[in-house]
Amino acid sequence: MNLHQETPGARVLVIEDEADIRHFVRLALESDGHEVTEAATLERGLIEAGVRRPDLVVLDLGLPDGDGVDFIRTFRSWSSSPVLVLSARSAEHDKVRALDSGADDYLIKPFGSAELLARTRAHLRRRHRHAGGDEALLSFGNIAIDRARRRVSRDGELVHLTPIEYALLLKLTSHPDRVITHRQLLQELWGPVHTESVHYVRVHMGNLRKKIEADSSRPRWLLTETGVGYRFSPEGASRQGA
Amino acid sequence: MAYSHCVTNPAPKKNSQSPASRTRTTGAGAWLGAITICVAATLIGLPLAGSLDAASLVLLFMLAVVLSGARFGRGPAVLAACLSVLLFNVVFVEPRFSLAVADERLVFTLGMMLLVGLIVGHLTASLRAQARAASDGERLVRRLYDISRELGTALTVQQVDEVARQFMRAQLAAQVSLWARNPSAARVTPSPVSETLEARAAEVMQQGGQQPVELRDGGALVIALQGPMAIRGAMVLQRPQEPSWRDSERRLIDACAALIGSALERIHYIEVARDSAVEIEGERLRNVLLSGISHDLRTPLASLVGLAESLALTRPSPSLQQASIAQSIAGSARRMGAMVNNLLDLARVESGKVHLRLEWLPVEEVIGTSVAACESALVHHHLHIQVPDDMPLFRFDAVLIERVLVNLLENAAKYTPSGATITIEAVSYPDELWLCVSDDGPGFRSSRPQDLFRKFERGARESATPGAGLGLALCRAIVEAHGGTIRAEAAASGGARFVMAFARRAPPDMPPEDSLTSRSCLP
């Protein structure tokens, strides 16, 4: 397992009130060689987060003693470690709130250990990649982005992007594996006035995909998180973690 | 009802007519009274005739005229004036006890006396009539005040009916029947009313009209009860004993009708407010229940999926057989999770209160996420996606439409042999946008594929294919919540085809490229 070598022994904090879920999350993470700390309440979670300085936090949004979003806000005041949120389906609003508050990603219950490990590996890898610094050249699949010269090429051929498309691509690719909400994109590209005009983002995203993706209705790199936002997947992995 | 025969009770009748008798009866008693007063004046004057002069005695008779006018009205006053002149002439003017007048100057006095007597009597009587009218008006106002106070405290249509009945019985000796159009029921007060009257009341309630309808036979009045906003009901007044209505009574009835109309309107809004409060409470309860159930069902399912999959991670590694059992458990738990999701979503959407997050979006985006969501179900099928480049934006709730597409795709995968082709297609028409999912499988076994959208309906009965038959019911509920339609039909290839049709709307505005806040960054 060469993935193991990429993410050696990270400290992971699991904040979840259901003992069974905590248990299997621990089992899965420990099988990947991580050191797991458990917390059943928000209060305990904050204490553990302060003491253990985790490299990754797995957080259930529906905790008995408070809103998981409060944890994220507090945690973000001192740490930039990735936060992976566990949430029920059909609670898009909660997910968006968590992501806007600084969470990096979410998993919908029920989820399997494979999905959990794929996500945690991706986020822990990002931690290491950050150490490598920001390079001007970024490439994935057949796409290369030269951020210094503002050039995008596909199979070596220059791709013409509009300013918005380029800005969208840049924003997503500079946060690999992280879910960026519609609101965050709108805020960054159009300013705070247009945060409700989600179709701006969607239309430009559709055009961008037509230029970047081989099949724009089955994207590999620029993935849609329905009702939430978008995610750039540098591995080109499909949702099932193929 | 106990009150329906109140008209036969003599007590309220007498009571109601006593004010009228005081104002209008000028019976023999009044005339006699006037005569008595004049005679009394004469008798008082007789012993004084020696010591007083004629002018003073005339004043005594004037007093008699004033008293008659004040006490008995205009007619007796005129009588008193004439009688006074006659008695004064006969008794006090020389030659006494004869109509002859000795002194010619006294003829002028007598003439003046008659004229002044008539005028004074008339004025006094007018004053008296005005005073009567004022006190009658005051009484009317007090009655209206009483009824408005009673109506003001009424909280139900029945109470209004009760107040109206008592009032009309006491004041007009009339029998009331009330119809209300309130939401608590178009409640008809049970009372003996002919069918004609009932029909007229219904008519009046429908059409309104300022003037009360007066029915000639039986003299019943049919009145619309007009509230400030709308007609709130109708009222029928009947008085068999005295079928005609005086103007003052009509004014009273009109005023009462307006008051009753306002009271009914107030009660109408009380009921509306109460009903919506009940509805809100019911909705809140349903949401609490649904979210409670979702949490309680999903949490153990999530544990089941996770724990079953973690079995493979235990040390020492499980045998191949154990691993496959664990995998089956996880798979079943996932399927059950999907069913629970369908069930809860259906309950949510069917309650009609689901809040759609309608957004404009390119349909490819939803197709992409739906396909990605059922990737594993589609591994043995060919997928073909057809979206024209100039496809207009759809306006729908992406999360819900994704549910529809996922259900349709999973159905297609479930009911077609592996290797079959599934096609997702978007088509634009001038008024409609279509989203279709079709396959080249065996097609529908049922001759009526529309029945598939009913709850717990499945294409093949007792088949081994899993699924509770909720998926398509959910699809229909979601599409219909969007104002669209969904239908099942045979595809050209002979397979099944599901067509969702949405109304095509004017597309939203798109800002020009240069509206970007970030600096232009052309590659």
Chai-1 contact restraints between the chains, C-beta under 6 A:
chainA,res_idxA,chainB,res_idxB,connection_type,confidence,min_distance_angstrom,max_distance_angstrom,comment,restraint_id
A,E18,B,T299,contact,1.0,0.0,6.0,A-B,restraint_1
A,D20,B,S303,contact,1.0,0.0,6.0,A-B,restraint_2
A,I21,B,A302,contact,1.0,0.0,6.0,A-B,restraint_3
A,I21,B,S303,contact,1.0,0.0,6.0,A-B,restraint_4
A,F24,B,G306,contact,1.0,0.0,6.0,A-B,restraint_5
A,F24,B,L307,contact,1.0,0.0,6.0,A-B,restraint_6
A,F24,B,S310,contact,1.0,0.0,6.0,A-B,restraint_7
A,L27,B,S310,contact,1.0,0.0,6.0,A-B,restraint_8
A,L27,B,L313,contact,1.0,0.0,6.0,A-B,restraint_9
A,A28,B,S310,contact,1.0,0.0,6.0,A-B,restraint_10
A,S31,B,L313,contact,1.0,0.0,6.0,A-B,restraint_11
A,A88,B,R298,contact,1.0,0.0,6.0,A-B,restraint_12
A,E92,B,V399,contact,1.0,0.0,6.0,A-B,restraint_13
A,K109,B,R298,contact,1.0,0.0,6.0,A-B,restraint_14
A,K109,B,A302,contact,1.0,0.0,6.0,A-B,restraint_15
A,P110,B,L301,contact,1.0,0.0,6.0,A-B,restraint_16
A,P110,B,A302,contact,1.0,0.0,6.0,A-B,restraint_17
A,P110,B,V305,contact,1.0,0.0,6.0,A-B,restraint_18
A,P110,B,G337,contact,1.0,0.0,6.0,A-B,restraint_19
A,G112,B,V305,contact,1.0,0.0,6.0,A-B,restraint_20
A,G112,B,E309,contact,1.0,0.0,6.0,A-B,restraint_21
A,S113,B,E309,contact,1.0,0.0,6.0,A-B,restraint_22
A,S113,B,S310,contact,1.0,0.0,6.0,A-B,restraint_23
A,R150,B,C521,contact,1.0,0.0,6.0,A-B,restraint_24
A,R150,B,P523,contact,1.0,0.0,6.0,A-B,restraint_25
A,R151,B,P523,contact,1.0,0.0,6.0,A-B,restraint_26
A,V152,B,P523,contact,1.0,0.0,6.0,A-B,restraint_27
A,L161,B,P523,contact,1.0,0.0,6.0,A-B,restraint_28
A,T162,B,E513,contact,1.0,0.0,6.0,A-B,restraint_29
A,P163,B,L516,contact,1.0,0.0,6.0,A-B,restraint_30
A,P163,B,S520,contact,1.0,0.0,6.0,A-B,restraint_31
A,P163,B,C521,contact,1.0,0.0,6.0,A-B,restraint_32
A,P163,B,L522,contact,1.0,0.0,6.0,A-B,restraint_33
A,I164,B,L516,contact,1.0,0.0,6.0,A-B,restraint_34
A,Y166,B,C521,contact,1.0,0.0,6.0,A-B,restraint_35
A,Y166,B,P523,contact,1.0,0.0,6.0,A-B,restraint_36
A,A167,B,S518,contact,1.0,0.0,6.0,A-B,restraint_37
A,G191,B,T517,contact,1.0,0.0,6.0,A-B,restraint_38
A,V198,B,E359,contact,1.0,0.0,6.0,A-B,restraint_39
A,H199,B,W360,contact,1.0,0.0,6.0,A-B,restraint_40
A,H199,B,P508,contact,1.0,0.0,6.0,A-B,restraint_41
A,R202,B,L361,contact,1.0,0.0,6.0,A-B,restraint_42
A,R202,B,P362,contact,1.0,0.0,6.0,A-B,restraint_43
A,G206,B,P362,contact,1.0,0.0,6.0,A-B,restraint_44
A,S216,B,E364,contact,1.0,0.0,6.0,A-B,restraint_45
A,S217,B,E364,contact,1.0,0.0,6.0,A-B,restraint_46
A,S217,B,I367,contact,1.0,0.0,6.0,A-B,restraint_47
A,S217,B,G368,contact,1.0,0.0,6.0,A-B,restraint_48
A,S217,B,I385,contact,1.0,0.0,6.0,A-B,restraint_49
A,R218,B,G368,contact,1.0,0.0,6.0,A-B,restraint_50
A,R218,B,V371,contact,1.0,0.0,6.0,A-B,restraint_51
A,P219,B,G368,contact,1.0,0.0,6.0,A-B,restraint_52
A,T224,B,E365,contact,1.0,0.0,6.0,A-B,restraint_53
A,T224,B,G368,contact,1.0,0.0,6.0,A-B,restraint_54
A,T224,B,T369,contact,1.0,0.0,6.0,A-B,restraint_55
A,T226,B,T369,contact,1.0,0.0,6.0,A-B,restraint_56
A,T226,B,A398,contact,1.0,0.0,6.0,A-B,restraint_57
A,T226,B,V399,contact,1.0,0.0,6.0,A-B,restraint_58
A,T226,B,E402,contact,1.0,0.0,6.0,A-B,restraint_59
A,G227,B,A398,contact,1.0,0.0,6.0,A-B,restraint_60
A,G227,B,V399,contact,1.0,0.0,6.0,A-B,restraint_61
A,S238,B,E375,contact,1.0,0.0,6.0,A-B,restraint_62
A,R239,B,A372,contact,1.0,0.0,6.0,A-B,restraint_63
A,Q240,B,E375,contact,1.0,0.0,6.0,A-B,restraint_64
A,Q240,B,S376,contact,1.0,0.0,6.0,A-B,restraint_65
